[in-house]
């Protein structure tokens, strides 16, 4: 088998190739991306089984309209032996081929992929995709089942395609955690964002130390894990379409002291680039973490700092 770093790189490349295939940016050989019996479950288009059926369902969006580059973030990769599990956030933009200057539809959501290595190639055999929000010209998405927004659950609403308590990478305790402190520190924040956005509050509570503090807009200064998690739980309930897209900006680790500092930039879908092409971020987080011995990294301080900047 490949060394962990090599397998991680291949799995990350598989995730990128999947998003590129869906957007039509890089339609490669489906035989090196999907297993023959791949199963695709989605909130917006339903289900498909088998390599050709899944490839056809994914290609419909880029064939019938143009999805302008899907951006992935919050990528988590876990693996053991031949098996791999990945999760990611994504957001994208849809424009009409025949009216490129018309208003666009923006969308975003979550995806989980399960892979198995075959002849040194990770092949995707299970896909779960949840469209979490849609903004703008929804008339471009008439053939999608759109997510419920701006109202509470009602009888007849579809069950979510991704249920964190069953589908998140962290439910697979048989898989290796991040193989380096660099990955593990960043993954701690990704776990926090996923848990909050998915409403998985047991997972959320496990991200913080008992004496954690957070300074967050609009909640203010929160002290202790109970106040942090309890306030975030109440804050999240009215907005089930919430998603915290983030990208690591800087990591500092003191292995001897078991402490780390992390800076995360907040990606704002629809406003991610300056006119000169440089990356635009809408805010950032300043985070301190610590761990004891071989225990997981825990957040002990997190501050949300609003303000646009380039990075």
C-alpha positions in Angstrom: 0.0 0.0 0.0 1.0 3.6 -0.5 2.4 5.6 2.4 -0.2 7.7 4.2 0.9 11.0 2.7 0.7 9.5 -0.8 -2.7 8.0 -0.3 -4.0 11.3 1.2 -2.8 13.1 -1.9 -4.6 10.6 -4.1 -7.8 10.8 -2.2 -7.8 14.6 -2.3 -7.2 14.4 -6.0 -10.1 12.1 -6.3 -12.4 14.6 -4.5 -11.2 17.4 -6.8 -11.7 15.2 -9.9 -15.3 14.4 -8.8 -16.2 18.1 -8.4 -14.6 18.9 -11.7 -16.5 16.1 -13.4 -19.8 17.4 -12.0 -19.1 20.9 -13.2 -17.9 19.7 -16.6 -14.5 21.3 -16.2 -12.5 18.1 -16.6 -14.5 15.2 -17.9 -12.0 12.4 -17.6 -12.3 8.7 -17.8 -15.1 7.6 -15.6 -13.4 4.2 -15.2 -10.6 5.8 -13.1 -13.1 7.7 -11.0 -16.1 5.5 -10.2 -16.4 1.8 -9.3 -18.7 -0.3 -11.5 -21.3 -0.5 -8.8 -21.1 3.1 -7.5 -24.2 4.4 -5.7 -25.1 8.1 -6.0 -27.7 9.6 -3.6 -28.6 13.3 -3.9 -31.1 15.7 -2.5 -31.6 17.5 -5.8 -31.7 14.8 -8.4 -32.5 11.6 -6.6 -30.5 8.3 -6.8 -28.5 6.5 -9.5 -26.7 3.2 -9.4 -23.9 2.0 -11.7 -21.0 3.8 -13.3 -22.7 4.9 -16.5 -25.9 6.0 -14.8 -24.1 8.0 -12.1 -21.8 9.7 -14.7 -24.9 10.5 -16.9 -26.8 12.1 -13.9 -23.8 14.2 -12.9 -23.2 15.3 -16.5 -26.7 16.6 -17.0 -26.0 19.9 -15.1 -23.0 20.8 -17.2 -24.6 19.7 -20.4 -28.0 21.5 -20.1 -26.5 24.6 -18.5 -23.1 25.9 -17.5 -22.0 25.5 -13.9 -19.2 28.0 -13.5 -16.5 26.3 -11.4 -17.5 24.5 -8.2 -15.4 25.5 -5.3 -14.7 22.9 -2.6 -13.6 23.7 1.0 -13.6 22.1 4.4 -12.2 18.9 3.0 -11.7 16.0 5.4 -9.9 12.8 4.4 -9.8 9.6 6.5 -8.5 6.2 5.4 -7.3 2.8 6.5 -5.8 0.1 4.2 -7.8 0.2 0.9 -10.8 2.2 2.3 -11.2 5.9 2.3 -13.9 8.4 3.4 -14.0 12.0 2.4 -16.3 14.9 3.1 -16.4 18.5 1.8 -18.4 21.6 1.4 -19.0 23.0 -2.0 -20.6 26.0 -3.7 -21.2 26.8 -7.3 -22.9 29.1 -9.8 -25.2 28.3 -12.7 -25.7 30.5 -15.7 -27.8 30.0 -18.9 -25.7 29.1 -21.9 -27.8 31.3 -24.2 -27.9 34.3 -21.9 -24.5 34.5 -20.2 -25.2 38.0 -18.8 -28.4 37.0 -17.1 -28.6 36.6 -13.4 -27.1 33.5 -11.9 -28.2 30.9 -9.4 -25.8 30.2 -6.5 -26.0 27.0 -4.6 -24.0 25.1 -1.9 -24.0 22.0 0.1 -22.2 19.0 1.5 -20.8 15.8 -0.1 -19.4 12.6 1.3 -17.5 10.0 -0.8 -16.5 6.5 0.1 -13.6 4.9 -1.9 -11.8 1.6 -2.3 -8.4 1.3 -3.9 -8.3 -0.9 -6.9 -5.1 -1.5 -8.8 -3.6 1.5 -6.9 -6.5 3.8 -7.9 -9.1 5.0 -5.4 -12.5 4.4 -7.0 -15.6 6.1 -5.6 -18.3 3.5 -4.7 -20.7 5.6 -2.6 -21.7 9.3 -3.0 -24.0 11.3 -0.8 -24.8 14.9 -1.9 -26.9 17.4 0.0 -27.8 20.8 -1.6 -28.2 23.0 1.4 -29.1 26.4 0.0 -29.9 28.1 -3.3 -29.9 31.9 -4.0 -30.5 34.0 -7.0 -32.2 32.8 -10.2 -33.8 29.6 -9.2 -35.6 29.4 -12.5 -32.4 27.9 -13.9 -32.9 24.9 -11.5 -36.4 23.8 -12.4 -35.3 20.2 -12.8 -33.8 20.2 -9.3 -35.6 19.4 -6.1 -34.7 22.5 -4.1 -33.9 22.5 -0.4 -36.4 23.7 2.2 -35.4 27.3 3.2 -37.0 30.0 5.3 -39.5 27.7 7.0 -39.6 24.9 9.6 -39.9 21.2 8.8 -43.3 20.0 7.6 -44.8 16.6 7.1 -43.8 15.3 3.7 -40.4 17.0 3.6 -37.7 14.7 2.3 -35.3 13.1 4.7 -31.8 14.7 4.4 -29.4 12.7 2.2 -26.6 13.3 4.7 -27.3 12.7 8.3 -24.2 13.6 10.2 -24.7 11.1 13.1 -24.6 8.3 10.5 -22.6 9.7 7.5 -19.9 12.0 8.8 -16.2 10.9 8.5 -16.0 11.0 12.3 -18.5 8.1 12.7 -15.9 5.8 11.1 -13.7 5.1 14.2 -12.0 2.2 12.3 -10.3 4.8 10.0 -7.1 6.6 10.8 -7.4 10.2 12.0 -5.2 12.9 10.4 -1.7 11.6 10.2 0.0 14.9 11.2 -0.7 17.7 13.6 -1.1 20.1 10.7 -4.0 18.2 9.3 -5.4 17.4 12.8 -5.5 21.0 13.9 -7.3 22.2 10.7 -9.6 19.2 10.9 -10.7 20.2 14.4 -12.2 23.5 13.0 -13.7 21.6 10.0 -15.3 19.2 12.5 -16.7 22.2 14.4 -18.1 23.8 11.3 -19.6 20.5 10.0 -21.2 19.7 13.5 -22.7 23.2 13.7 -24.0 23.3 10.2 -25.4 19.7 10.4 -26.9 20.2 13.8 -24.8 17.4 15.3 -24.4 18.8 18.8 -22.7 15.8 20.3 -20.0 16.1 17.7 -19.9 19.9 18.3 -19.4 19.5 22.1 -16.4 17.3 21.4 -14.6 20.1 19.6 -14.2 22.3 22.7 -12.2 22.0 26.0 -14.2 22.3 29.2 -12.9 25.8 29.8 -13.3 27.0 26.2 -14.1 30.6 25.4 -15.4 32.1 22.2 -16.0 35.6 21.0 -18.6 35.3 18.2 -20.9 37.7 16.3 -23.7 38.3 17.4 -23.4 36.2 20.6 -20.6 38.1 22.3 -18.1 36.6 24.7 -19.0 33.0 25.7 -17.3 31.3 28.6 -17.1 27.5 29.2 -18.0 24.6 26.9 -21.6 24.5 28.2 -22.3 28.2 27.3 -20.4 28.0 24.0 -22.2 24.8 22.8 -25.6 25.8 24.3 -25.5 29.2 22.7 -24.4 27.9 19.3 -27.1 25.3 19.4 -29.8 27.9 20.0 -28.3 30.2 17.3 -28.2 27.4 14.7 -31.8 26.1 15.0 -33.6 28.9 13.0 -31.1 28.6 10.1 -30.8 25.0 9.0 -29.3 26.1 5.6 -26.3 27.6 7.4 -22.8 26.7 6.1 -19.4 27.9 7.4 -17.0 27.8 4.5 -13.4 28.2 5.6 -9.8 27.9 4.4 -6.7 27.7 6.6 -4.5 30.8 6.4 -1.8 30.0 9.0 -0.9 27.3 11.5 1.5 27.4 14.4 2.1 24.3 16.5 4.1 23.8 19.7 4.4 20.0 20.0 6.2 20.1 23.3 3.5 22.2 25.0 0.7 20.6 23.2 -0.7 23.9 21.9 -1.5 25.3 18.5 -2.8 28.5 16.9 -4.9 28.5 13.8 -6.2 31.3 11.5 -9.1 30.4 9.2 -10.4 32.7 6.5 -14.2 32.8 5.9 -15.2 32.2 2.3 -18.4 34.0 1.2 -20.0 32.3 -1.8 -20.5 34.7 -4.7 -17.8 37.1 -3.4 -14.6 35.1 -3.4 -12.4 37.0 -5.9 -11.2 40.6 -6.4 -11.2 42.1 -9.8 -7.5 41.3 -10.2 -8.2 37.6 -9.5 -6.9 37.6 -5.9 -8.8 35.6 -3.3 -11.3 37.6 -1.3 -12.3 36.6 2.3 -15.2 38.1 4.3 -13.8 37.5 7.8 -11.4 35.3 9.7 -11.2 33.2 12.9 -8.4 33.3 15.4 -8.3 30.0 17.2 -6.2 28.5 20.0 -6.1 24.7 20.5 -4.5 22.3 23.0 -4.3 18.6 23.5 -3.1 16.2 26.2 -0.9 13.3 25.2 -2.5 11.4 22.4 -6.0 12.9 22.9 -7.6 14.9 20.0 -7.0 18.6 19.6 -9.6 20.8 21.4 -10.5 24.4 20.8 -9.9 26.5 23.9 -10.3 30.0 22.3 -12.1 31.1 19.1 -12.7 34.6 18.0 -14.6 35.6 14.9 -13.2 38.8 13.3 -15.5 40.4 10.6 -13.9 42.4 7.8 -13.1 41.8 4.1 -9.5 41.2 3.0 -7.4 39.6 0.3 -5.2 36.6 0.9 
